[in-house]
Each structure stands twice: as structure tokens, then as C-alpha cells.
Amino acid sequence: MALPDHGHGVVQRSAFTPPRWAQNPHIQTIWPRFVQKRQPVHFRWERIETEDGDFVDLAWGPVPASLSGLVVMFHGLEGSIRSHYAIDTMAALSAQGWQVVMMHFRGCSGEVNRTPRAYHSGDTQDAVYILELLHQRFPGLPKVAIGFSLGGNMLLKLLGEQPDQPWLEAAMAVSPPMKLDVCSTSINQGSSRFYQGYLIRSMKKTLMKKMAMMDYGSLIDLNVEQVKKLRTFRQFDDKVTAPLHGFADALDYYEKCSAFRYLGAIHCPTLIIHSLDDPFMSPQIVPQASDLSPRVTLELSEFGGHVGFMQGDIRNPTVWHPQRAIDYFTPYLSAKGEIL
């Protein structure tokens, strides 16, 4: 059903309230990764061959006794199913009896991909391919999707690009960098540069490993020694991401791939959760209600860091956003219980 060409979305206060000890963006961002205990969950791998001779790896969560809904997850920059937010969310959603599957962006599953291309914040091609595959496998099953950080930006862009998509009943984005240009500036300032340095080192390591395996000479104007000198996202995106994926430069990539410009075109019921103290970003990325489609709700919290949203006791903290996903997705996932 087409949306009317008027109206706007909803911007509201989040129900997330952290304890006093966790009202710091860096504690929120780092503590869940290094301190919080991981939820036990078993997953299995499936490799999907792509049409260009590459592959995409899926991580499937536990198979439920009856199948009432499918949740597709998309991880963040340099993330995987082993990322703290991914494994905890898979565990929480699987406990509801839903089948959960995470799509890994190319080269993020633990094995470098076969082609020089990698992935980026606006790369929706593989996600569309996987969503269509899942649609064909489970044609009558209700499906929803959740994206974290980069994966959240990608998911929002996909929904705006294809407003009449047939795959998803609802979607959720956690801490998406909706204005990539602003984010690349914010993360290069102050203590936020710690996160940039950590991620850039991982990105360069993967790139240099691939450069030893295949010829990049006609694709990027860099040798290995020059790659080692890259220090910021903007430098990496200008010299690597943009030329590898068909953009003129970093600014062209940021402009075309920022989810912000697609938010008004989304038809699928969509929830965005974002913290105003996110150290990867600045408040400049926050859209107004008038920027949002009537089907989009943005929930803002004062605290929460980047994909943090941690609450509870300092010795046994819990993360809030998996429960928020359960509450949001439950009305969209069938309780009929189709047998696998």
C-alpha cells in the first residue's frame, strides 16, 4: 500500500534509563564489549555464492521447534556474529522462538572475500540478494530485520531505496550513522579518535592481506606502505572505499550512502534508537520528525553510547536494546507456528 505524500514520522524520548554509574558514553560503548558476560548461543554457518564469483556468509541461530518468524541481522563496521551486540541479540531473539540469521558483509566472517571489493555503509546489493533468497525459502513466514551501526545505516537506505520491498514486515536500526560526512568528522575529534584508530587498524589489516593475494594496481592509487599511513576514516574512504566501489571520492560516497536522505521514503514500519551522547557521532545527525516517513519512529535517549544501552548492576549489567527489539517485533511476527 502506497503512503500518502504528506505527514511525518515520530521523534520521542526513549524509555532507556541507565544507572548513574553508566551515564558516560565511553562506559556505555566499551563496558558491554569487554566486561558484560556473553549470552550462550549456538549458531551454524552457511555460505552463499554471489553472482560475481564471491560469497556471503550467514550465521544461523538455533532452530526453533516451530517457526513463527524470521529475524535478519546486519552487523556494524568490522563486526560479525562474534560481536557482543550480535551474539547477545541473537540469544535474546532466539529465546522467543524466532529463527535468527545474521548476514556478514564481505570479508567479515573470518575469511577474506575473493574479489577486491569489500563493503560499505550504503552497500545494499548483497542484503537485497539475501533477503530475496530468504523470501523464496520461507515465502509465507513474516520477516523483520535489525541493523547495528553501519548495518543500521545500510538497512535504512535499503528501505528508502525500495519502499515497496516485499521482504520485511518491520525493521529496527540501532545507532545508525545517518550522516556519514558528519560522523567521519565527529569520530576524528577528542577521545572519539580511540574508536577510529581501533577500526582503521582492522580495516587496513584486511586490505593489506587482500593486496598480497590479488592485484589492486588498477583499482586504488596506493601501495602497502601508503595504506599503513592512513589514519582517519575520511582518508581511508577517499583512497580506498570510494574508488573500489564506484564513488568519485569520500564526499561523493558520504552523500550518496547516508541513510538520512532516504528516511522520508520508507514505507516499512521502522524503529530507530539513538543516543545523544554517541561518541561516534554528534547531535547534528539527528533528524527532525519532518525528515521521517510516517512509518518511521525515532527514539532518543540522553545516554547510551554507541550500540551500548547498558543498564543494571555494575557487576552484572544487561543490555537494553535486545528487549526493545523483542517488544517492537512481537506484533509483526506470527504466532501460528509453522513447522520447519
C-alpha positions as CSV (number, residue, x, y, z in Angstrom):
1,M,0.0,0.0,0.0
2,A,1.4,3.4,-1.0
3,L,1.8,6.1,1.6
4,P,0.1,9.4,1.2
5,D,2.5,12.2,0.2
6,H,2.1,14.1,3.4
7,G,2.7,13.7,7.1
8,H,5.8,12.9,9.0
9,G,7.3,10.4,11.4
10,V,7.6,10.4,15.2
11,V,10.5,11.6,17.4
12,Q,10.1,10.6,21.0
13,R,12.0,10.1,24.2
14,S,13.4,6.6,24.8
15,A,12.4,4.5,27.8
16,F,16.1,3.6,28.3
17,T,17.4,4.9,31.6
18,P,20.9,3.9,32.7
19,P,22.1,3.8,36.3
20,R,24.3,6.7,37.5
21,W,27.5,4.6,37.1
22,A,26.8,4.1,33.4
23,Q,26.0,7.7,32.4
24,N,29.1,8.0,30.4
25,P,29.3,7.4,26.6
26,H,32.6,5.5,26.8
27,I,31.5,3.3,29.6
28,Q,28.3,2.6,27.6
29,T,30.2,1.8,24.5
30,I,33.1,-0.2,25.9
31,W,31.7,-2.0,29.0
32,P,29.4,-4.3,27.2
33,R,32.2,-5.4,24.9
34,F,34.8,-6.2,27.5
35,V,33.0,-6.7,30.8
36,Q,29.5,-8.0,30.3
37,K,29.1,-11.8,30.2
38,R,28.1,-13.1,26.8
39,Q,24.8,-15.0,26.4
40,P,25.4,-18.6,25.3
41,V,24.0,-19.3,21.9
42,H,24.9,-21.9,19.2
43,F,24.9,-20.9,15.6
44,R,25.8,-22.6,12.3
45,W,27.4,-21.2,9.1
46,E,26.0,-21.2,5.6
47,R,28.0,-19.9,2.6
48,I,26.0,-18.2,-0.2
49,E,27.7,-17.8,-3.5
50,T,27.2,-14.5,-5.2
51,E,26.7,-13.8,-8.9
52,D,30.1,-12.1,-9.2
53,G,32.0,-15.1,-8.0
54,D,32.3,-14.0,-4.4
55,F,30.5,-15.2,-1.3
56,V,28.4,-14.0,1.7
57,D,28.4,-16.0,4.9
58,L,25.3,-16.4,7.0
59,A,25.3,-17.3,10.7
60,W,22.0,-19.1,11.7
61,G,20.9,-19.2,15.3
62,P,19.2,-22.2,17.0
63,V,16.4,-23.8,15.0
64,P,13.1,-23.4,16.9
65,A,10.7,-26.2,17.4
66,S,8.1,-24.3,15.4
67,L,8.8,-21.4,13.0
68,S,6.7,-18.3,13.7
69,G,9.1,-15.6,12.5
70,L,12.5,-14.8,10.9
71,V,14.8,-12.1,12.2
72,V,17.6,-10.9,9.8
73,M,20.5,-9.1,11.4
74,F,23.2,-6.8,9.9
75,H,26.3,-6.1,11.9
76,G,28.4,-2.9,12.2
77,L,31.8,-1.9,10.8
78,E,34.3,-4.7,11.1
79,G,31.7,-6.6,13.1
80,S,30.5,-10.2,12.9
81,I,28.3,-12.7,14.8
82,R,31.0,-12.7,17.4
83,S,30.4,-9.0,18.2
84,H,28.9,-8.6,21.6
85,Y,25.7,-6.9,20.4
86,A,25.2,-9.5,17.7
87,I,25.5,-12.7,19.8
88,D,23.5,-11.2,22.7
89,T,20.7,-10.1,20.4
90,M,20.7,-13.5,18.6
91,A,20.4,-15.2,22.0
92,A,17.6,-12.9,23.2
93,L,15.5,-13.2,20.0
94,S,16.1,-16.9,19.7
95,A,14.7,-17.4,23.2
96,Q,11.4,-16.0,21.8
97,G,11.2,-18.9,19.4
98,W,12.2,-16.9,16.4
99,Q,14.7,-18.1,13.8
100,V,17.6,-15.6,13.7
101,V,20.1,-15.2,10.9
102,M,23.0,-12.7,10.5
103,M,24.3,-11.7,7.1
104,H,28.0,-11.0,7.2
105,F,29.3,-8.3,4.9
106,R,32.0,-9.5,2.6
107,G,35.2,-10.3,4.4
108,C,33.7,-10.0,7.9
109,S,33.1,-13.7,8.7
110,G,36.7,-14.6,9.4
111,E,37.8,-15.3,5.9
112,V,38.7,-12.6,3.3
113,N,36.4,-12.5,0.3
114,R,37.6,-13.4,-3.2
115,T,37.2,-10.1,-5.0
116,P,38.9,-6.7,-4.4
117,R,35.6,-5.1,-3.5
118,A,34.6,-5.1,0.2
119,Y,31.6,-3.5,1.8
120,H,30.5,0.0,2.9
121,S,27.7,1.9,4.7
122,G,25.5,2.1,1.7
123,D,26.1,-1.3,0.1
124,T,22.6,-2.8,-0.2
125,Q,23.3,-5.2,-3.1
126,D,24.2,-8.2,-1.0
127,A,21.4,-7.6,1.5
128,V,18.8,-7.4,-1.2
129,Y,20.2,-10.7,-2.6
130,I,20.0,-12.4,0.8
131,L,16.5,-11.0,1.6
132,E,15.2,-12.3,-1.7
133,L,16.8,-15.7,-1.1
134,L,15.1,-15.9,2.4
135,H,11.8,-14.7,0.9
136,Q,12.0,-17.6,-1.6
137,R,12.9,-20.1,1.1
138,F,10.2,-19.0,3.5
139,P,7.5,-17.4,1.4
140,G,4.7,-17.3,4.0
141,L,6.8,-16.5,7.0
142,P,6.8,-13.0,8.5
143,K,10.3,-11.4,8.5
144,V,11.8,-8.5,10.2
145,A,15.3,-7.0,10.2
146,I,17.6,-5.3,12.7
147,G,20.8,-3.4,11.7
148,F,23.6,-2.2,14.1
149,S,25.6,1.0,13.4
150,L,26.9,0.6,9.7
151,G,24.4,-2.2,9.2
152,G,21.6,0.1,10.5
153,N,22.5,2.8,8.0
154,M,22.6,0.3,5.2
155,L,19.2,-1.1,6.2
156,L,17.6,2.3,6.4
157,K,19.0,3.1,3.0
158,L,17.7,-0.1,1.5
159,L,14.2,0.5,2.8
160,G,14.2,4.0,1.4
161,E,15.6,2.8,-2.0
162,Q,12.9,0.2,-2.2
163,P,9.9,1.5,-0.4
164,D,7.6,-1.2,-1.9
165,Q,10.0,-4.1,-0.9
166,P,8.2,-7.4,-0.3
167,W,10.6,-8.9,2.2
168,L,10.1,-7.3,5.6
169,E,7.2,-6.6,7.9
170,A,9.2,-4.3,10.1
171,A,12.8,-3.1,10.8
172,M,14.9,-1.6,13.5
173,A,18.2,0.3,13.4
174,V,20.5,0.7,16.4
175,S,22.9,3.7,16.5
176,P,23.0,4.2,12.7
177,P,25.4,6.8,11.4
178,M,22.7,8.5,9.3
179,K,25.0,11.4,8.1
180,L,28.3,9.8,7.1
181,D,30.2,13.1,6.5
182,V,29.3,14.4,9.9
183,C,30.2,11.1,11.6
184,S,33.6,11.0,9.8
185,T,34.4,14.4,11.3
186,S,33.0,13.6,14.8
187,I,35.0,10.4,15.3
188,N,38.2,12.3,14.4
189,Q,37.9,14.6,17.4
190,G,38.9,14.2,21.0
191,S,38.7,10.8,22.7
192,S,36.5,9.5,19.9
193,R,39.7,9.0,17.9
194,F,40.3,5.9,20.0
195,Y,37.5,4.2,18.3
196,Q,38.6,5.4,14.8
197,G,42.1,4.1,15.4
198,Y,40.9,0.7,16.5
199,L,38.6,0.3,13.5
200,I,41.1,1.7,11.0
201,R,43.7,-0.7,12.1
202,S,41.4,-3.6,11.4
203,M,40.3,-2.2,8.0
204,K,43.9,-1.7,7.0
205,K,44.9,-5.2,8.1
206,T,42.2,-6.8,6.0
207,L,43.1,-4.6,3.0
208,M,46.8,-5.4,3.1
209,K,46.1,-9.1,3.4
210,K,44.0,-8.9,0.3
211,M,46.6,-6.8,-1.5
212,A,49.0,-9.7,-1.0
213,M,46.5,-12.0,-2.6
214,M,45.2,-10.0,-5.6
215,D,46.1,-7.1,-7.9
216,Y,44.8,-3.7,-6.7
217,G,47.1,-1.8,-9.1
218,S,44.3,-0.5,-11.4
219,L,41.8,0.0,-8.6
220,I,43.3,2.1,-5.9
221,D,46.3,4.5,-6.1
222,L,48.0,3.2,-3.0
223,N,50.8,0.7,-2.2
224,V,51.1,-1.2,1.1
225,E,53.3,1.4,2.7
226,Q,50.8,4.2,1.8
227,V,48.0,2.1,3.2
228,K,49.9,1.9,6.5
229,K,49.9,5.7,6.7
230,L,46.1,6.1,6.5
231,R,44.9,7.4,9.9
232,T,41.3,8.5,9.5
233,F,38.0,7.3,8.1
234,R,38.0,10.1,5.6
235,Q,41.4,9.3,4.3
236,F,40.5,5.6,4.0
237,D,37.2,6.3,2.3
238,D,38.8,8.8,-0.1
239,K,41.6,6.5,-1.1
240,V,40.0,3.0,-0.7
241,T,36.3,2.8,-0.2
242,A,35.3,5.4,-2.9
243,P,37.4,4.1,-5.8
244,L,36.8,0.4,-5.0
245,H,33.0,0.9,-5.1
246,G,32.4,3.4,-7.8
247,F,32.4,6.8,-6.0
248,A,34.3,9.9,-7.1
249,D,35.7,10.5,-3.6
250,A,34.8,10.3,0.1
251,L,32.3,13.2,-0.1
252,D,30.5,11.6,-3.0
253,Y,30.3,8.3,-1.1
254,Y,29.1,10.0,2.1
255,E,26.4,12.0,0.2
256,K,25.0,9.0,-1.8
257,C,25.1,6.5,1.1
258,S,23.9,8.4,4.1
259,A,20.6,7.0,5.3
260,F,19.4,10.5,6.2
261,R,18.4,11.3,2.7
262,Y,16.2,8.1,2.5
263,L,14.3,8.4,5.7
264,G,11.3,10.1,4.2
265,A,10.8,7.4,1.6
266,I,10.5,4.4,3.9
267,H,7.1,2.5,3.8
268,C,8.1,-0.3,6.2
269,P,7.3,0.3,9.9
270,T,10.8,1.2,11.2
271,L,12.2,2.0,14.6
272,I,15.5,3.9,15.1
273,I,17.1,4.0,18.5
274,H,19.9,6.5,19.1
275,S,21.8,8.0,22.0
276,L,22.6,11.7,22.0
277,D,26.0,11.0,23.6
278,D,27.1,8.5,21.0
279,P,30.9,9.1,20.7
280,F,30.9,8.0,17.1
281,M,28.6,10.9,16.1
282,S,27.3,14.3,17.0
283,P,23.7,15.6,17.6
284,Q,23.9,17.0,14.1
285,I,22.9,13.7,12.6
286,V,19.6,13.5,14.5
287,P,16.6,14.0,12.0
288,Q,13.5,16.0,12.8
289,A,10.1,14.5,12.6
290,S,9.6,16.2,9.3
291,D,12.6,14.3,7.9
292,L,10.9,11.0,8.6
293,S,8.3,9.0,6.8
294,P,5.0,8.5,8.7
295,R,6.1,4.8,9.2
296,V,9.4,5.8,11.0
297,T,9.8,6.3,14.7
298,L,13.0,7.7,16.2
299,E,13.6,7.1,19.9
300,L,16.2,9.3,21.5
301,S,18.0,8.8,24.8
302,E,20.3,11.2,26.6
303,F,22.7,8.4,27.4
304,G,23.6,5.1,25.8
305,G,26.8,5.5,23.9
306,H,27.3,3.6,20.6
307,V,25.4,0.4,20.4
308,G,25.6,0.4,24.2
309,F,22.3,1.0,26.1
310,M,23.6,-0.8,29.2
311,Q,21.7,-0.9,32.4
312,G,21.7,-2.8,35.7
313,D,24.3,-3.5,38.4
314,I,27.9,-2.7,37.7
315,R,28.9,-6.4,38.4
316,N,26.1,-7.9,36.3
317,P,25.0,-5.4,33.7
318,T,22.5,-6.1,31.0
319,V,21.9,-4.6,27.6
320,W,18.5,-3.0,26.9
321,H,18.2,-2.9,23.1
322,P,17.5,-6.7,22.6
323,Q,14.5,-6.4,24.8
324,R,13.4,-3.3,22.9
325,A,13.7,-5.4,19.7
326,I,11.5,-8.1,21.2
327,D,8.9,-5.6,22.3
328,Y,8.9,-3.9,18.9
329,F,8.9,-7.0,16.7
330,T,6.4,-9.2,18.5
331,P,3.3,-7.7,16.9
332,Y,4.8,-8.3,13.4
333,L,5.8,-11.9,13.9
334,S,3.2,-14.6,13.6
335,A,2.3,-16.9,16.5
336,K,0.8,-19.6,14.1
337,G,3.9,-21.7,14.5
338,E,4.7,-23.2,11.1
339,I,6.7,-26.4,11.4
340,L,10.2,-26.3,9.9
